[in-house]
């Protein structure tokens, strides 16, 4: 007898249907799982055998069970096939009257038959919706995540016994209410607020511009000047994510297994801060079954690289593609996968190895060769991909002790959100989200310059030897400044302010 149950495998950020086929023949007791399973998947035979024996209260009938996970050329990983295998075997031996059409099962089982938390439910639910699956059986702890896909009948399964009763029509699983599709307001960030930063007016202005246009940002300054605090406050002024952006981020964290239990939509923009000793694979992603790395986990959010020059050269050079294209491609022997990586990179570094070059209070102990060697750790192509560069200077005592009222993050976020809305209207009908996403074609379409602006740009190009990439990024920043000030076109003052963030090239 052959029983067929639908399940799914996740490859990258997308899911693919898997047909779990179980064949039973009488004879000597054997259990095989075929179809390119990994170690965790192969161990399902021991788990499922024990689970079914506990459920039935007796041993399985003597005979050979052959489980085929089709298509056989796709790697099946993890214990997520416990539930479909168990359902298929029970159907084979007549314990379930299963009509498998339009039913998809996914989930790991404990030895007592209870379901466990399972990763990557969101892409599986999305696949089920696209394939017209009527019923999606998932562990109850993953129900909130699966319900993010509208129009899908999600059945939260607590244990195998409950599943069997439902399939036999004895006791129907209660259908949960649909999940709200709106994004609630983000929670406060507590200690990280722009109003707590004394001085650093130029740096705060640069952060506001960077947040409004999603521009990459580099801070250079002596230790203790406030670079890390400035970076920490950045998420408090970023505009709230749209529902589509939240779904993109949730999908990545679902596949990476980083969603908290019972969590639905990711509602706050990611803020990732990897240590400078991070490996290349951990940063870009990879592994035997490629998983998203820190670059992809920062999608639609912020990737903060503190001690920028201390990262390995291989790790820094891997940033080229995501900073330019908004995605990262991982090639392995078993195939090539592409993960989204539309992020805002914020980097902080010292001006030299000792950290005190240009400081007003302490003397630098580095030789000119030391300074040159330190700065050459950051290659020209990486610097070209950074839109805004500023020097963060030491804050003097009078500014630190002054009880001056400064703008809060909420006030700045309001201006940033207004600028974001302007960009949303400008790019409506396209895949662009912000000014930083514009290519040369969009720059030519959306940025019209008068003679004064062109003359200023010509002088800057001749004086500072900017590359073509720097030139176009300069224009993107100018467009964002104009949006913040409510100008329909880019003016000379906007070009001038944009230039002020690129003159201090490292």
N, C-alpha and C positions, 0 to 999 in steps of 0.2 A: 504493500500500500504506500502511496506517495501523498504527502501533505505539503501545501505551499502557503507560506506566510510572507507578507511584505514587510521589509525593514529598510534601512538606509545606511549609507556610508558617507562620511564627510571627507572631502578632498579639498584642502585649502579652506576657503570660506564657503564653498558650495557643497551641496549634498547630492547623492545619486541613489536611485532606487536599488535595493538589494533584494533578490528573491531567495528566501530561506526555504530550501526544499529538503524534506525529511523522508527518507525511504526506510521502511521497516520490513525485515524478513525474518521468519522464525529460524531458530538454530542456536548456535553458540552465542553467548552474550558478548557483544562487541559494540563499540561506539567510536565513530569516526567523524571528524569535521574537516571538510575539504573546501577549497575555494580561496586559497591564499590568506589564511588567517595568521595573525601574529601570535605570540606566546600567550598573551592575556586572553585572546579570543579562543585559542585552542583549549585553554583550561576550562572553558564553559562546559565541556562534557562532564567533568567531575562535579562542577557546581550544580548543573541542571539535573544530573542523575540523583544527587542527594536531595535536591529541592523537591523533585517529583515523588521520590520515595516518602519524604516527610508529608507531602500533600496527600498522597494516596493511602499512606499507612501500610504500604506493602512494597515489595520490590517491583521493578519494571518487568514486564514479560520477557522471558528469555528470547533473545534474538539479536540481530544486528541492526543498529540504527546508524544510518549514513546521512549526515547533514551536509548539504551542498550550498555554499554561499555564492550565488551567481549575480553578476558575471564574475568568472573565476580569475580574470586578469587584473582585478582591482584589489589592492591591499585592504584587508579587513582588520581593523585594530580595536583593541579594548574589549571590555566585557559587556558592551551595549546590546549584544545579540542574545543575552540570557533569556529575556522575556519572549521574543519571537521563537526561539528554539524550543522553550518549554511549552508554549502554546501549540507549536507544530507537532511535538511529540504526543501531547495529550489528545490532539485531534487524530493522530495516527492510531492510537490505541483505543479510540472510541469514547474518551472521557469528555470530549467537547464536540458539539455539532457546529463546526465552524464554516461560515460562508466568507471566505477570505477576500472577496472582491471589495475594493475600496476601504480596506482596513490596514493601517500601518502600525506596527508595534516596535517600540524601542525602549531599552532600559536594562540596567544591571539589577540582579537579584541577590539578596543575601541568602544564607542557607536556610533561614526560616521562611523564605518566600516573599519577604518584604522588598520593596523597590528601593534603590539607592539613587542619589543625585547623579545625573548623567550630563556630560558636556555636549556642547554643540546642538542643543535642541532647537534653537532659533532657525538655523539654516535648514534643518530637517522639516520643521513646520512650514517654512517657506516652500520647500519642495512639495510637500503634501498638498498645499494649496494650489500650486501650479499644475500638479498631476491630477487634480480633481478627486483627491482622497476624501471620503466622507468622514471617517473616524480615525483620529490620531490618538493612540494609547501611549501615554508618557508617564513616568514616575510623578506622583502627586507633588513632589517638591519642585518639579520643573514646570508645573502647570502655568504659573504666572508668565514665565518666559514664552511658552508655546502660544499663549493667548494673545501675544503681541501681534500675531498675524490674524487679521480680521477675516471673518467668514469661514473659519475652520472649526469643526466640531472636535474640541479637545476633551479627552476623557482621562482625568487624573487617576492613575492606578496606585493604590496603596500596597497591594500584595497580589500574588498569583491567584489566591483563592477568590478574591474579589473579581478578578478578570474572568475566571472560569464561570462564576455565577452570572456575570453580565452576558457572556457569550451564549450561555445556555438559557438565557431569559428568566433566570430565577430571581435575580436582584439587580436592577439596572444601576449603573454608576451614575451618581448625580452630576449633571453638567454644570460647570461653574459659570458665573456671570461673565460677560465679555469685559475685557480689560479696557480702561479708558485710553483714548488715543491722544489725549492732550499731554503736554509736558508741564508739570507743575513748576512753580518758581523754584530756583535753586536756593539751597540753604546758605546761610552766611558763612564766611570763612574765618570768623573769630579774630584771632590776633593778626591776620594778614589783611590790612586795609591801607589804602593810600594815605589816609589821614595820619597814620602813625609814622610816616617817613618825613623826617625833617630835612629841609634843604633839597638838593638834587632835583631842582626844577626842570633842568634840561633833560635829565634822565626820565622823569615822569612824563614830560611832553613826548619824548621819543617812544615810551611805552604805550601811550595813548594812541599815537599814530600807528605803531606796530599792531596793536590790538584791533584797530578799526579796519586795517587792510590785510590782516593776517600776514605781516611781513616778518621775515627772519631777522634776528636781532642779536648783536654782539656787544657786550660790555667789557671794557678793559679798565682796570683800576687796582690800586694797592689793596692789600688785605684789610678788611674791616671797613671798607668804604661804603658798603651797603648793597653790593651786587646781588647777593643771594636773596636779601629781603625784597629788593625790587622785583626779582624774578618770581618770588613766592606770591606777590600781590597781583601779578598779571592775570591769573584766572578770575579774580574778583571784578575785573573791568571788561572781560570778554562778553560778547552778547550771548544770550541763552541759545542753546541748540534747538534747531527745529526738530520735528518728529522724525523726519527722514534721516537727519544727522544722528539722532539718538539711536535709531534702528541700526545704522551702519556701525556705530561704536559698540552697541550691544551684541551684534553678530560677531565682531572680533573677539570680545571678551568671553562670549559663549564658547567659541571654538578653543580659545586659550585656557578655558576652565577657570576663569577668574571672576565669574559672576557669583555674588554671595547667594546663599540659600534663600529661596522664595523671592529673589529679586526679579523684577520685571525689566522695565526700561532703564537704561543708564541715562540719568538726567543732568549730570554735571560733566563738563568738558574734562577729558583726561589731563593729568599733569604728571608726567613721568620724569623721574630724576635718577637715571642710572649712574652708578659710580664710575670714575674714570678708569678703573681696572676691568671693566666689563669686556667680555670676549666679543669677537666679531659676530659669532653665531647668535649669541644672546641679544645683540643689538639689532641685527637685520632679520633674525628668525632662521629656522632650519630644523635639523634633526632628521632621524630616519623617516618619520612622518612629519613633514614640515609644519611648524607652528609659528604663529606671529611672534616677532621679536619686539623690542622696546620701540622701534621705529613705527611699527604698525599699531602698537598699543597706544601711541600718542596721536592716532588719527583723529582729526577734527579738534585736537587739543594742543597741548604744549609739550615739547621735548626739551627739558632743561639740562644742558651739559655744563656742569660746573667744572672748573679746572680744565678748560677746553683743550689747552695745549698738552695736557698730560694723557689724553686718550691716545691709544695706539694709532699709528698711521693708517693701518688697514681699516680700523673702525671709522676713522674720520673720512677716508676716501669713499667708504660705502654710503655716505650721506649724499653723494652727488646725484644719484638717480632720484631718490625721494624728494630732495629739495627742488629739483628741476621739473619732474613729471608727476609728483604726488602719488607715487606707487613704488613698490620694491619687488624686484623679480628674484626668486630663489631657484637656482638650477641644481638638481641632484641627479644621480644616476637613474633614479626611477621616474624622473619627469621634472617639469618646470612649473612652478606656481607663482602667481602674482598676488600680492597683498596690497590693499590700499594703504597709503602713507601720506595723506594730505595733512601735513602737520605744520605747526609754527615752531621753528627752532629758536630757542633762546640760549645763548652761550655766554659764559663768563670766564675771564682769564686775567692773570696778572700781566703787567706790562713787561716783566722780565722774570728770570728765574728766582731771584731773591724777592721780587715783588715791589720794590721801592723806587723804581725808575720814575722820575718826574714828581715824586712825593714832596710836599712842601716842608715836611718835618724830619724825614729820615733820608739818609744818603744811600744811594744804590751801590752795592758792592760788586756788581757784575762788570766784566770787561766788555768792550764793544763786540768782540767775537761771541761772548756768551749771549748777549742780547740778540744778535743776528741769528745765532743757532736756535735760540728759544723760539723766536718768531717764525722761523722757517718750518717749524713743526706744523704750522697751518699753511697748507698749499694755496697757491693763487686761485685755482678753480673753486676751492671751497669758499674763500673770501669773496669771490665774485658772486656767489650765490646768496650772500648775506646782504639784505637791503639796507639795514640801518646799523651803523657803528658809532659808538660814543665812548668817551673817556669819563669814567665815574671818579670824581675827585673826593678827597677827604672832606668830611663835613666838620666845620669849625665849631668850637664850644658854644659860641653865642647863638648859633642856629639850633644846636641840639637842646640848649636850655630854654630857648624862647618858647613861650606858650602861644604860638601863632596858630590861628585856625586855618587849616588847609582843607582842600577839597577831599571829600570821601570817595571811596571806590564807587559808591552808588551814583554819585553825581557824574563821575567820569564815564561810568558804564552807560549812562543815558545818552551822552554825546556819541559814544562808540556805537551804540545800538542804532541811533539815527543815521550815522554814516553807513552802517551795514544795510539798513533798509534802502538807502539810496542805491547801493551796489546791487541789492537784490532786484530792484526795479530795472536797473540798467541791464543786468544780465538775464532777465526773464526770458525763458525759452531756450537758454543755453545750459551747458553743464557747469558753467563758472559759478563760483560762490562768492568770491572776493576779488579785489584788485590784484592781489598777488598771483592769482590764477591766470591772468591774461597772457596770451602769447603775443608775438609781434603783430600778428594780423589784428587782434583785438585792440592792441595799443594804438595802431594806426586808425582804427575805427572810432574809438571812444576818447582819444586824447588829441584835440586839435590845438596847435600852438600858434601864437601870433609871432610877429617878427622879433619882438623884444625877447621872448622866451627862447627862440631859436638862436639869437645872438648870444645870450647868456650861456646856453648849452654848448655852443661852439667854443667859447672862451674856456669853459670848464674842461671840455674834452682835450683841448690843446695844452692846457696848463697841467692837468693831473693824469693825462694818459690813461683815461678810463677805457676799459675794454667795451666791446659792443654789448656784452651781457650787463655790465655795470650801467651802461647808458640806459638800457630799457628798464632796469630795475629802479633807476633814479626816477624815471618817468612814472612808474607805478606808485612810488611813494608820494610824488607830487600830486598824483590824482587822488590819493587818499587824503592828503592834507586839504585839498580843495573840497572834498566831500565833507570833512569835519567842519569846515567853515561855511558850507552851504553854497559853494560856487558851482555853477553849471559847467564852467570851463577852467582849465588850468591857467593860472596867472603867473607873472614873473616872480612874485613873492613866494609862491608855492615851490617853484623851481629852486629858488635861493635857499629856502629852508631845507628842502630835500638834499641839496648839495652840502649843507652844513653837517649832515649825517654820514657823508662819505669822504670828506676831506682828510680826516685823520686815518688814512689807510695804514694798516699795520705793516 
